[in-house]
Amino acid sequence: MARRTKRLWTDEEKRSICFQTAAPGVSVAQVARRYAVNANLIFKWLRDPRYAPDPTSVARPAEEAR
């Protein structure tokens, strides 16, 4: 029987994963599948101010383009 090991994520990896969820059209579930992580864990990281993406650093689609 294979032993499960607990994965440890660095703060920089958590920030990177959380930042990817802020992109337009990308869901937390998609990012979670990409990294084989439970989506609830990413939501937990997003609630932590150390890892939550800065809203000003995320590019928003231009309103005047519409």
Secondary structure, 3 states (H helix, E strand, C coil): CCCCCCCCCCHHHHHHHHHHHCCCCCCHHHHHHHHCCCHHHHHHHHHCCCCCCCCCCCCCCCHHHC
